[in-house]
Amino acid sequence: MTTITPICKENRLIGFKLDGHASFRNYGYDIVCAAISCLSINTINSLQEIAHKEVDVYQGDGYIEYSLHCKPSIQSNILLESARLGYMSIAEEYSHNVKYVTG
């Protein structure tokens, strides 16, 4: 199961921690893992390229954590909230494979 945990600082969303494998299908055919990975990579790239923010990224096998290195902006807030909606939608649709941790 993949667990998705929002990272907040001073009550503001600054990133996410994603841990575990969705195990929806065999390696290479797991559409849930692919969706989560795509959303994560796109959000990190968008924070860097569109919002011009430095992003701290830590990753390993079945693990990725990313968070803003500095103060959020309006653009970064929009991108992170968009990611939140995407993660929550995936977790709702594939509740046996993904858990979104809420406050």
PyRosetta script that sets phi, psi and omega in degrees:
from pyrosetta import init, pose_from_sequence

init()
pose = pose_from_sequence("MTTITPICKENRLIGFKLDGHASFRNYGYDIVCAAISCLSINTINSLQEIAHKEVDVYQGDGYIEYSLHCKPSIQSNILLESARLGYMSIAEEYSHNVKYVTG")
pose.set_psi(1, 140.4)
pose.set_omega(1, 173.9)
pose.set_phi(2, -94.6)
pose.set_psi(2, 129.1)
pose.set_omega(2, 175.8)
pose.set_phi(3, -108.2)
pose.set_psi(3, 126.2)
pose.set_omega(3, -179.5)
pose.set_phi(4, -112.1)
pose.set_psi(4, 121.7)
pose.set_omega(4, -177.3)
pose.set_phi(5, -123.0)
pose.set_psi(5, 122.1)
pose.set_omega(5, 175.9)
pose.set_phi(6, -68.5)
pose.set_psi(6, 146.9)
pose.set_omega(6, 175.6)
pose.set_phi(7, -109.4)
pose.set_psi(7, 123.0)
pose.set_omega(7, -179.0)
pose.set_phi(8, -121.2)
pose.set_psi(8, 150.0)
pose.set_omega(8, 175.1)
pose.set_phi(9, -139.0)
pose.set_psi(9, 125.4)
pose.set_omega(9, -177.5)
pose.set_phi(10, 53.4)
pose.set_psi(10, 43.8)
pose.set_omega(10, 179.0)
pose.set_phi(11, 62.3)
pose.set_psi(11, 22.6)
pose.set_omega(11, 177.1)
pose.set_phi(12, -122.2)
pose.set_psi(12, 135.4)
pose.set_omega(12, 178.4)
pose.set_phi(13, -67.3)
pose.set_psi(13, 124.4)
pose.set_omega(13, 179.8)
pose.set_phi(14, -124.9)
pose.set_psi(14, -3.2)
pose.set_omega(14, 179.7)
pose.set_phi(15, 168.9)
pose.set_psi(15, -166.8)
pose.set_omega(15, -177.7)
pose.set_phi(16, -145.8)
pose.set_psi(16, 152.1)
pose.set_omega(16, 171.3)
pose.set_phi(17, -117.8)
pose.set_psi(17, 126.9)
pose.set_omega(17, -179.8)
pose.set_phi(18, -122.1)
pose.set_psi(18, 124.2)
pose.set_omega(18, -173.4)
pose.set_phi(19, -135.5)
pose.set_psi(19, 129.9)
pose.set_omega(19, 175.7)
pose.set_phi(20, 103.5)
pose.set_psi(20, 167.3)
pose.set_omega(20, 178.9)
pose.set_phi(21, -102.8)
pose.set_psi(21, 139.1)
pose.set_omega(21, -179.0)
pose.set_phi(22, -66.6)
pose.set_psi(22, -34.6)
pose.set_omega(22, 179.6)
pose.set_phi(23, 55.7)
pose.set_psi(23, 38.7)
pose.set_omega(23, 177.1)
pose.set_phi(24, -75.6)
pose.set_psi(24, -41.3)
pose.set_omega(24, 177.7)
pose.set_phi(25, -141.3)
pose.set_psi(25, 179.4)
pose.set_omega(25, 177.2)
pose.set_phi(26, -64.1)
pose.set_psi(26, 157.1)
pose.set_omega(26, 178.6)
pose.set_phi(27, -51.2)
pose.set_psi(27, 134.0)
pose.set_omega(27, -179.2)
pose.set_phi(28, 90.3)
pose.set_psi(28, -12.8)
pose.set_omega(28, -179.4)
pose.set_phi(29, -126.4)
pose.set_psi(29, 10.7)
pose.set_omega(29, -174.9)
pose.set_phi(30, -86.8)
pose.set_psi(30, 98.5)
pose.set_omega(30, -177.4)
pose.set_phi(31, -68.0)
pose.set_psi(31, -27.3)
pose.set_omega(31, 179.6)
pose.set_phi(32, -70.2)
pose.set_psi(32, -47.6)
pose.set_omega(32, 177.1)
pose.set_phi(33, -60.4)
pose.set_psi(33, -41.5)
pose.set_omega(33, 179.9)
pose.set_phi(34, -63.0)
pose.set_psi(34, -41.6)
pose.set_omega(34, 179.6)
pose.set_phi(35, -64.4)
pose.set_psi(35, -44.3)
pose.set_omega(35, 179.8)
pose.set_phi(36, -65.5)
pose.set_psi(36, -43.0)
pose.set_omega(36, 179.5)
pose.set_phi(37, -63.6)
pose.set_psi(37, -45.2)
pose.set_omega(37, 179.8)
pose.set_phi(38, -61.0)
pose.set_psi(38, -46.4)
pose.set_omega(38, 179.5)
pose.set_phi(39, -62.3)
pose.set_psi(39, -41.1)
pose.set_omega(39, -179.5)
pose.set_phi(40, -65.5)
pose.set_psi(40, -49.7)
pose.set_omega(40, -179.1)
pose.set_phi(41, -63.2)
pose.set_psi(41, -42.1)
pose.set_omega(41, 179.2)
pose.set_phi(42, -63.8)
pose.set_psi(42, -39.9)
pose.set_omega(42, 179.4)
pose.set_phi(43, -66.1)
pose.set_psi(43, -44.6)
pose.set_omega(43, 178.3)
pose.set_phi(44, -60.6)
pose.set_psi(44, -48.6)
pose.set_omega(44, 179.5)
pose.set_phi(45, -61.4)
pose.set_psi(45, -40.9)
pose.set_omega(45, -179.7)
pose.set_phi(46, -67.1)
pose.set_psi(46, -39.6)
pose.set_omega(46, 176.9)
pose.set_phi(47, -60.8)
pose.set_psi(47, -38.6)
pose.set_omega(47, -179.4)
pose.set_phi(48, -76.0)
pose.set_psi(48, -45.8)
pose.set_omega(48, -172.3)
pose.set_phi(49, -87.2)
pose.set_psi(49, -36.0)
pose.set_omega(49, -177.3)
pose.set_phi(50, -93.4)
pose.set_psi(50, -47.9)
pose.set_omega(50, -178.4)
pose.set_phi(51, -87.9)
pose.set_psi(51, -8.6)
pose.set_omega(51, 179.3)
pose.set_phi(52, 55.7)
pose.set_psi(52, 46.3)
pose.set_omega(52, -179.6)
pose.set_phi(53, -111.8)
pose.set_psi(53, 145.9)
pose.set_omega(53, 172.6)
pose.set_phi(54, -81.0)
pose.set_psi(54, 132.2)
pose.set_omega(54, -177.0)
pose.set_phi(55, -122.1)
pose.set_psi(55, 126.9)
pose.set_omega(55, 173.7)
pose.set_phi(56, -83.7)
pose.set_psi(56, 127.1)
pose.set_omega(56, -178.0)
pose.set_phi(57, -127.9)
pose.set_psi(57, 129.4)
pose.set_omega(57, 175.3)
pose.set_phi(58, -125.7)
pose.set_psi(58, 132.4)
pose.set_omega(58, -179.0)
pose.set_phi(59, -145.2)
pose.set_psi(59, 153.9)
pose.set_omega(59, 176.8)
pose.set_phi(60, -157.1)
pose.set_psi(60, -167.9)
pose.set_omega(60, -179.6)
pose.set_phi(61, -65.5)
pose.set_psi(61, 114.2)
pose.set_omega(61, 178.8)
pose.set_phi(62, 70.6)
pose.set_psi(62, 21.7)
pose.set_omega(62, -176.6)
pose.set_phi(63, -145.3)
pose.set_psi(63, 134.2)
pose.set_omega(63, 169.3)
pose.set_phi(64, -148.0)
pose.set_psi(64, 137.9)
pose.set_omega(64, 176.2)
pose.set_phi(65, -134.2)
pose.set_psi(65, 130.4)
pose.set_omega(65, 176.5)
pose.set_phi(66, -138.5)
pose.set_psi(66, 143.4)
pose.set_omega(66, 179.7)
pose.set_phi(67, -154.9)
pose.set_psi(67, 154.3)
pose.set_omega(67, 177.9)
pose.set_phi(68, -64.8)
pose.set_psi(68, 138.9)
pose.set_omega(68, 179.0)
pose.set_phi(69, -81.2)
pose.set_psi(69, -22.9)
pose.set_omega(69, -177.4)
pose.set_phi(70, -134.4)
pose.set_psi(70, -172.1)
pose.set_omega(70, -176.1)
pose.set_phi(71, -60.1)
pose.set_psi(71, 135.8)
pose.set_omega(71, 177.9)
pose.set_phi(72, -65.2)
pose.set_psi(72, 155.2)
pose.set_omega(72, 175.7)
pose.set_phi(73, -120.0)
pose.set_psi(73, 175.8)
pose.set_omega(73, 176.7)
pose.set_phi(74, -59.5)
pose.set_psi(74, -44.1)
pose.set_omega(74, -179.9)
pose.set_phi(75, -63.6)
pose.set_psi(75, -45.0)
pose.set_omega(75, -179.3)
pose.set_phi(76, -67.0)
pose.set_psi(76, -34.4)
pose.set_omega(76, 176.7)
pose.set_phi(77, -61.6)
pose.set_psi(77, -43.5)
pose.set_omega(77, -179.8)
pose.set_phi(78, -63.6)
pose.set_psi(78, -44.5)
pose.set_omega(78, -179.8)
pose.set_phi(79, -64.9)
pose.set_psi(79, -42.3)
pose.set_omega(79, 179.2)
pose.set_phi(80, -68.8)
pose.set_psi(80, -38.5)
pose.set_omega(80, 177.1)
pose.set_phi(81, -67.1)
pose.set_psi(81, -35.5)
pose.set_omega(81, 175.9)
pose.set_phi(82, -63.7)
pose.set_psi(82, -43.5)
pose.set_omega(82, 176.6)
pose.set_phi(83, -61.6)
pose.set_psi(83, -42.5)
pose.set_omega(83, 179.2)
pose.set_phi(84, -57.4)
pose.set_psi(84, -45.9)
pose.set_omega(84, 178.5)
pose.set_phi(85, -61.7)
pose.set_psi(85, -41.5)
pose.set_omega(85, 178.4)
pose.set_phi(86, -63.2)
pose.set_psi(86, -47.1)
pose.set_omega(86, 178.7)
pose.set_phi(87, -61.9)
pose.set_psi(87, -42.1)
pose.set_omega(87, -179.4)
pose.set_phi(88, -65.4)
pose.set_psi(88, -37.8)
pose.set_omega(88, 177.9)
pose.set_phi(89, -64.7)
pose.set_psi(89, -42.6)
pose.set_omega(89, 178.1)
pose.set_phi(90, -63.6)
pose.set_psi(90, -44.2)
pose.set_omega(90, -179.8)
pose.set_phi(91, -63.5)
pose.set_psi(91, -36.1)
pose.set_omega(91, 179.2)
pose.set_phi(92, -69.3)
pose.set_psi(92, -42.9)
pose.set_omega(92, -177.7)
pose.set_phi(93, -72.1)
pose.set_psi(93, -34.8)
pose.set_omega(93, -176.1)
pose.set_phi(94, -122.6)
pose.set_psi(94, 57.2)
pose.set_omega(94, -173.5)
pose.set_phi(95, -64.2)
pose.set_psi(95, -19.0)
pose.set_omega(95, 177.1)
pose.set_phi(96, -81.4)
pose.set_psi(96, -12.7)
pose.set_omega(96, -175.0)
pose.set_phi(97, -118.0)
pose.set_psi(97, -19.9)
pose.set_omega(97, -174.5)
pose.set_phi(98, -137.4)
pose.set_psi(98, 135.4)
pose.set_omega(98, 176.1)
pose.set_phi(99, -123.4)
pose.set_psi(99, 124.1)
pose.set_omega(99, 174.6)
pose.set_phi(100, -99.4)
pose.set_psi(100, 121.0)
pose.set_omega(100, -176.9)
pose.set_phi(101, -87.2)
pose.set_psi(101, 121.1)
pose.set_omega(101, 177.1)
pose.set_phi(102, -103.1)
pose.set_psi(102, 153.2)
pose.set_omega(102, -178.7)
pose.set_phi(103, -37.9)
pose.dump_pdb("model.pdb")
